[in-house]
Amino acid sequence: MKKEISKKPAAKPSVKSLINKGMSFGEVLQRFPQTMPVFGKYGMHCIGCSMSAFETIEQGAQAHGIDVKKFVDDLNAAAGAKK
């Protein structure tokens, strides 16, 4: 039995993301140091935290009760993502 393959083009994202929820805090801060104020705005002082090298943006945001999508959007804006 053959699988049908969709010929619809994939939806294009409206924003070119530089940062995604699967990235670690350490990676984001190393690659985009200009995002530091965003972490502070959300009360996430991850710079000195030993978990920052391993914990993802999504894990940290969820642990702190932060809206992951909004947080990632703000990080991308600070990092200079294009709309």
C-alpha positions in Angstrom: 0.0 0.0 0.0 1.4 3.4 -1.0 1.4 6.4 1.3 -0.1 9.6 -0.1 2.4 12.4 -0.1 1.0 15.9 0.5 1.9 18.4 -2.2 1.1 21.4 -0.1 4.0 23.7 0.6 5.0 23.9 4.2 3.8 27.0 6.0 6.5 29.6 6.3 7.1 31.1 9.8 6.3 34.8 10.1 9.5 35.5 12.1 13.0 34.2 11.4 13.8 32.8 14.8 17.4 32.8 16.1 16.4 31.3 19.4 14.0 28.4 20.1 12.7 26.8 23.2 15.0 23.8 22.9 18.2 25.8 23.3 19.9 25.9 26.6 20.2 29.1 28.6 24.0 28.9 28.3 23.8 28.7 24.6 21.5 31.6 24.2 23.5 33.8 26.5 26.8 32.9 24.8 25.5 33.4 21.3 23.3 36.4 22.1 24.6 38.3 25.1 22.2 41.2 24.3 19.4 39.0 25.6 20.6 39.3 29.2 18.1 42.1 30.0 15.2 39.9 28.9 16.2 37.2 31.3 16.3 39.9 34.0 12.9 41.2 33.0 11.4 37.8 33.6 13.2 37.3 36.9 15.5 34.6 35.5 19.0 35.3 36.7 20.4 32.3 34.9 23.9 33.7 34.3 25.4 32.2 37.4 23.2 29.2 37.7 24.9 25.8 37.3 21.9 24.5 35.4 22.1 27.2 32.7 24.4 25.0 30.6 21.9 22.1 30.5 18.4 23.5 31.1 16.4 24.5 28.0 14.5 27.7 27.7 11.3 25.7 27.8 12.2 23.8 31.0 13.3 27.0 32.8 10.3 29.0 31.7 7.9 26.2 32.8 9.7 25.9 36.2 9.3 29.6 36.8 5.7 29.8 35.5 6.6 31.9 32.5 4.8 31.8 29.1 7.3 30.0 26.9 6.1 31.5 23.6 6.2 35.1 24.9 9.6 34.6 26.5 11.1 33.1 23.3 9.5 35.9 21.3 11.1 38.5 23.6 14.4 36.8 23.4 14.3 36.7 19.6 13.4 40.4 19.5 16.4 41.2 21.7 18.6 39.0 19.6 17.6 40.8 16.4 15.4 38.2 14.7 13.8 39.6 11.5 10.0 39.6 11.0 
